[in-house]
């Protein structure tokens, strides 16, 4: 799977209301015409709920 860029992830999740869940992130990304790589990455996140964009970024990119 191609690596997802932080900028592309931010664009894909534009308009997301937090807190949110994994399924809502995937749906938002699809509405924003995100790439298949991004929607797949989001759908495979281990964490199920997210309070803010930083939590999503940490889950996707593994920031400590």
GUGU-662354 format. One record per atom (N, C-alpha, C, CB): x, y, z; residue in one letter. Coordinates in pm, whole numbers, padded with zeros to 5 digits, always signed. Atoms other than C-alpha are relative to their C-alpha. Glycine has a CB too. Layout:
# residues N
XYZa...
This chain:
# residues 64
+00084-00118+00000x+00000+00000+00000x+00089+00124+00000x-00096+00000+00122x-00076-00124+00007x+00131+00346-00087x-00012+00076+00132x-00047+00087-00118x+00001-00080-00122x+00220+00574+00199x-00095+00118-00016x+00142+00051+00035x+00093-00111-00003x-00041+00833+00291x+00076+00123+00048x-00124-00030+00091x-00067-00122-00045x+00084+01192+00317x-00088+00074+00099x+00035+00091-00121x+00079-00077-00096x-00021+01416+00605x-00092+00102-00067x+00093+00072+00095x+00081-00099+00071x-00149+01679+00360x-00122-00067-00063x+00083+00072-00108x+00112+00071+00061x-00362+01426+00172x-00100-00047+00106x+00050-00120-00081x+00089+00042-00108x-00501+01293+00500x-00083+00119+00049x+00080-00061+00117x+00070-00120-00046x-00590+01646+00614x-00110+00039-00100x+00098+00116+00018x+00100-00032+00102x-00770+01713+00283x-00114-00101+00003x+00064+00003-00139x+00101+00105+00000x-00954+01380+00303x-00097+00015+00116x+00066-00137+00007x+00083-00011-00119x-01086+01458+00651x-00057+00140+00021x+00079-00042+00120x+00055-00135-00008x-01185+01818+00580x-00150-00006+00025x+00029+00078-00130x+00142-00004-00032x-01522+01890+00738x-00044-00102+00103x-00079-00021-00124x+00034+00101-00101x-01507+01608+00993x-00034+00069+00132x+00116-00099+00021x+00037-00048-00133x-01687+01680+01319x+00052-00098+00104x-00155+00018+00012x-00054+00083-00107x-01513+01552+01632x-00078+00023+00128x+00150+00030+00022x-00056+00135+00014x-01543+01341+01835x-00074-00078-00109x-00009-00076+00134x+00055+00081+00108x-01600+01081+01565x+00051-00142+00012x+00037+00060-00137x-00047+00138+00000x-01555+00714+01491x+00065-00036-00133x-00116-00096+00030x-00074+00045+00117x-01355+00517+01239x-00087-00002-00125x+00057-00139+00025x+00088+00010+00116x-01653+00455+01010x-00035+00137-00056x-00128-00075+00038x+00030-00137+00045x-01739+00826+00997x+00120+00062-00071x-00043+00088+00119x-00120-00050+00068x-01378+00906+00904x+00008-00054-00143x+00127-00040+00079x-00003+00062+00133x-01396+00662+00613x-00105+00066-00090x-00025-00153+00009x+00107-00061+00079x-01727+00809+00495x+00035+00143-00039x-00132-00001+00078x-00041-00136+00031x-01593+01164+00516x+00107+00000-00109x+00053+00071+00127x-00106+00009+00101x-01283+01066+00318x-00059-00033-00137x+00103-00106+00041x+00064+00034+00128x-01502+00909+00049x-00073+00121-00057x-00097-00118+00019x+00070-00121+00047x-01716+01225+00029x+00097+00102-00056x-00081+00062+00114x-00103-00093+00044x-01396+01423-00016x+00086-00056-00113x+00089+00039+00117x-00068+00064+00115x-01286+01191-00300x+00144-00038+00030x-00004+00092-00120x-00134+00044-00040x-00986+01058-00110x+00040-00124-00079x+00006-00027+00152x-00052+00117+00069x-00764+00794-00263x-00039-00129+00073x+00154+00009-00014x+00028+00132-00059x-00824+00425-00204x+00098-00029+00114x+00009-00110-00107x-00100+00023-00104x-00502+00417+00001x-00042+00065+00132x+00136+00054-00044x+00042-00069-00121x-00640+00673+00245x-00121-00068+00062x-00032+00147-00031x+00120+00063-00057x-00981+00510+00284x+00034-00136+00060x-00108-00016-00108x-00042+00129-00056x-00816+00170+00338x+00076+00018+00130x+00086-00078-00101x-00078-00028-00122x-00572+00313+00592x-00094+00035+00115x+00101+00115-00023x+00096-00040-00105x-00859+00473+00786x-00084-00119+00045x-00091+00113-00051x+00087+00112-00037x-01072+00161+00775x+00071-00106+00083x-00057-00064-00125x-00078+00099-00074x-00790-00044+00929x+00059+00055+00130x+00110-00053-00087x-00052-00055-00125x-00717+00185+01223x-00047-00085+00117x-00045+00147+00019x+00034+00083-00116x-00709-00005+01552x-00094+00074+00096x+00127-00042+00075x+00084-00079-00090x-00861+00276+01756x-00133+00025-00069x+00070+00134+00038x+00133-00013+00059x-01235+00311+01704x-00058+00139+00010x-00093-00097+00063x+00053-00135-00015x-01305+00665+01827x+00114+00100+00011x-00093+00010+00123x-00103-00104+00006x-01115+00991+01786x-00060+00132+00047x+00057+00014-00143x+00048-00126-00055x-01151+01318+01978x+00042+00122-00082x+00049+00015+00140x-00049-00115+00077x-00956+01539+01736x+00089-00048-00115x+00077+00098+00092x-00085+00039+00115x-00748+01542+01415x+00137-00053+00041x+00018+00117-00092x-00131+00047-00044x-00425+01492+01610x-00002-00148+00035x+00048+00081+00121x+00012+00143-00032x-00548+01154+01735x-00004-00085-00127x-00126-00027+00084x+00004+00072+00127x-00623+01047+01377x+00140-00006-00059x-00099+00068-00100x-00136-00006+00054x-00279+01160+01262x+00093-00095+00075x+00054+00144+00007x-00083+00090-00081x-00114+00973+01550x-00029-00145-00035x-00024+00025+00151x+00038+00139+00033x-00308+00656+01463x+00052-00039-00139x-00153-00016+00005x-00043+00031+00137x-00216+00678+01094x+00152-00001-00011x-00059+00102-00098x-00144-00016+00018x+00145+00792+01122x+00084-00049+00115x+00031+00142-00025x-00074+00054-00114x+00241+00656+01463x+00084+00102+00073x+00086-00108-00045x-00073-00103-00073x+00359+00989+01608x-00006-00030+00149x-00056+00141-00029x-00007+00026-00144x+00468+00955+01966x-00010+00129+00077x+00131-00072+00037x
